[in-house]
Amino acid sequence: MSTKQEKAAFAERLKGLLEPLKIRGGTKLAREFNKNYRGEPVTTQTAHKWFTGTTIPMPDKLRTLAVWLNVTEHWLRYGPSPGMTPKPLARNEKYPPSPEVIELASKIGELNPKDRFLVEEMIVRFHGEQAPEGQGEN
């Protein structure tokens, strides 16, 4: 069972993620959430309860929110781990891949070769690296 403080903290994290999307109330949150959710649509009242910290979504809805808002379920539900401040990495050192990154890589790997090439090319362009020799600079 969640405490009032946990619910309020969840609502603040949710509002912070929704603000850049100009979502400031239950009606728009329900509408946008339902575009991303595969189950029974949530009502405006349910979304309002999330927004005001009255309730925290059930795990399947929390998962949908996290994917839609591009955060981890754990962070959205509980916030950052206490005392956890990521240590700076050495130059060219990378953080270990998260389960979400591994899942995404797996999905990319399952694409047909043409679509996989397009996704990989887009990632290279967004990441700021040079495309392999002979591939692409227009």
Helices and strands as residue ranges (DSSP letters): H 4-18, G 19-21, H 26-36, H 44-52, H 59-69, H 73-78, H 99-109, H 113-127
